[in-house]
């Protein structure tokens, strides 16, 4: 009987996907699992891989949330384990996770993410509002350029299982029946913030969101075909962020975040004029594009 359904979205990341799958099948031995890969780049056919309890679903690219919902619809496991293609499993935590969470009606449990060198990577955050936006950015900045003392202090806080507001979609686990009860991912989020939105809706239903450091995953964080956080990626990130605020925050919060993002974009353009993109600017100013979004 399948206990875990591992769902991975592939978009032009075949080499990274191979490493991810290799880590899954070489490390996970304690519980039965299946792997479902949603290939969102149909023009780039994936090899069959010939792995047990494994399937590939070819799909048009309707976004990350849509692809995950497609995979979840085919899942057989008690748990659904959403995993990015640019990750590698470091330890077999499946049996221990089931002991810890098997009888708990939890919403989502995010795993411990680390960089390839083993250093800690933030993977759980404060709820999304304007004031916590600053705190979350500060946390990320500490791990980019902060002192080792600052980093160690934060790591200590996340050494044990704890409740949090939301977890990164790079590696997290839900109970399939609870995931289905809230309607899965909101497919209005094409890319980014679908994880924060799901956690918010689960939390609103009374299901706890947890950080689970016993499961450790290497996350390359954006090591995809484009290799850069380019204008298209930036656009989808900010579009999804503003959509999240529209759904979950009041008008005052939406006004603050739009002004904050516009200020950040202006500074970015001053530092690097080549990044000026009239479509992103129009979006941040609230202008509608030809599709009215």
N, C-alpha and C positions, 0 to 999 in steps of 0.2 A: 504493500500500500504506500503510495507516494505521500510523504510528509511535507516536503517543501517543493514549491514550484518557483524556479528561478527564472525571472524574466529579464532579458537583455535587449536593449534597442541598439541596432547597428545602423550607422549612417556613415559610410565611407571610412570605416575603421577596421578593415579586415585583419590587419596584422595585430592590432591591439586586442581584437576579439579573440584571436587564436591564443594569445597569452592568458587572457581572462579564462577561457574555457579550459586551458591546460591546468591552471591553478585550481579550478573548481573540481575537475575530475581526479586530480592527483591528491587533493587534500581532504575533500569531504568523503568520509567513510562511515560516520556514526549514525546517519539517518538516510532513508531512501529519498531521492530527489529526482526531479525532472528539470530539463532546461528548455526554455522556449525563447528562440531568438526571433525578433521582429526585424526583418531587413527593410529599412526605410529607403534604401537606395536600390531600387529594382534594376536599374541599368547596370549595377555592379553585382552580378550573381555571386553568391557565396558557394564555396565547395561544400559537399555533403557532410564532411567531418566524420561520419560513421561512428558516432558516440551513442552509448545506451541512453534510453529515455530522453531523446533529444529530437527536437524538430525545429525547422526554419519556416517562418511564415513570411512570404513576400508581400510587400504592401507599398502603396503610394505613400509619399511623405505628407501625412496630415498632422504632423506634430508629435511631440514626445508624449503628451497626455493620451492622445488617441491611440498611439502605438502600444502604450502600456495597458490601456483598457482592452485592446485587441488580444494581447497576450493573457491578461487576467481572465478573459472570457473562455480561454482554452485550458486554464489551469485546473489541476485535479487535487492539489495539495491542501492540507489544513492551513498552511501558511503560504503567502506569496512573498517572495524575496525579490524586490526590485533592485537591479544592479546595473551600473553603468558599464559600458564596454571598455572604458579606459581604467579598469580596476583589476586587481589581483588579490585573491584570497590568501591570507597568511596563516590561519589556523582553523582547525575543525571545531567549531563552537555549536554545531547544530543540535546535538543532544543536550548540551548544557542550557542552550536557549530554551528548548522545549520544557526542561525542568523548571526554569525560572518563570516562563510566561504561559505555559500550557493551560493553566487553570485561571489565568488572569484575562479579563475582558479589556484588553488594552487597545489603543488606537493604532499606534505605530511605534516601532523601536528602531532607532538609528544606530548604526555600528560605528566603531572607532575608525576614523580615517587617518592614514598617515601618508606622508610624501614618500617617494622611492627611497630616500635615505633613512627612512624610519622615523623621521621627526613628526610631531603631532600636527594634525590639520584640523582646524575648526569644522565641526559638522553638525552643531546644534546651536540654535539662536533664540534670542528674545523675540516675542511676538512683534509682528510688523506694524509699527506706527512711526510717526516722524521722529519722535524722541529716541526710540530704540534703534532707529536707522543709524543714528550717530554712534551709539554704543556698539552695534554690530560691526560697523566700519572700523571702529577703534580696535576691536578684538582682532579683526583680520589684519590690520596694520601692525599690531604687535607681533604677529607671526610672520610678517614680511620683513620687518626691520627693527623689532623691539629687542631688548636685552634678553639674555638667556635666563636671568632671574625672573623677569616678567613672564616669560613663556612657561617656566617651571611652576610658577605660582598658579597659573591658569590650568595647567595639566593636572595639578593636584586636585582641583575642584571636580575634575571629570574622571577620576580614577575608579569610581564606583557607579553602579546603576543609579540613575536619578531621573526625576521628572523634569521635562523641559517644555518649551513652548512649541518648537517645531524642529524637524531634523532634515538634513540634506537628503535629496533624492538619489544621491550617488550610490547609496547602499542602505536600504532599510527594509524592515519586515512588517507585514500586517497579517492579521487573521483574515482568511478569504471571506468568511461570512460577514465580518464587520465591514470590510472594504466594500463588499457588494451592497450592504445595507445603506451606505451613504452615496451610492451611485458611482463609485470609483472616482477617477480623476475628472476634473472639469475640463472639457476639451476646448473651451474658449482660450485656454492657455496653450499657445503653440509651443513655446519653449521658455523655460524658467518660471518660477513661482508656482508651478503646479504642485510641488511638494509642500510649500507653505500653505497653500489653499486647502489641500487635502487634510493636513494636520489641524488647521483651524476648524474645519467642518467636523472632524472627528472629535476634537476637543469640545466643541459646542454641543455635541451629543453626549458628552460625559465620559468619553474614552480618553484615558491618559496617554500622553506622548512621552516616550522614554528614550534615554541615551543608554546604550548597552556597550560598554567598553571591552567586554570579554571577547567580542567578535572583532577582529582587526582586519582591515582591508587597505591595501595600497591604492591610492587614487592619484592618477596622473594629472587630474584637474585640467581638462581642456586640451589634452594631447590628441587633437583630432586632425582631420585632413587639412583644415585651414591653418592650424598651428597658432593662429593669432586671434585675439579678441577683437574682431574686425567690426566695421560699421554695421553689417547686417546683424551680427550677434548682439552688438550694443543696442541696436534698435529693438530687437525682440526682448531683450532683458528689460529695457525701460518700459516698453509697451505692456509687458506682463506685470511689471511692478505697479504701474498706474491702474491697470485692470484690477489687480488685487485690492488696491486702496478703494477703488470704486465699489467693489463688492462688500468689503469688510470694514471700511472706515468712514467716518463722517466727512461732511463737506469741508470743514476746517482743516482736517488732516490731509485731504486731497489737495487743497490749496497750498499747504505747506510743502508737501512732497514735490509737487510740480515746480514750485519756485526753487526748491533745493536742487532738483535735477537740472533745471535750466541754468542755475548758477554754476554747477559742476561742469556742465557741457560747455559753458562759456569759457571757463578757466582752461579746460582741456583744449579748446580751439586756440586760445592765446598761446598756450605752451607748444602746441603742434598744429599750425594752421591747415596742414594737409588733411586733418581729421574733420574739417568742416563739411557737414553734409546737410543740405537744405531740407531733405526729407525728415531727418531726425529733428532738426530745429523746428520745423512746422509741427511735428508731432508733440514735442515738449511744450510748444506754445498753445497746443490744443486745437490746431487746425486739422480738419478731417482730410483723409486722402480720398482717392477716387472710389474707394469701396465703402467710405463712410465710417471707418474704424478709427 
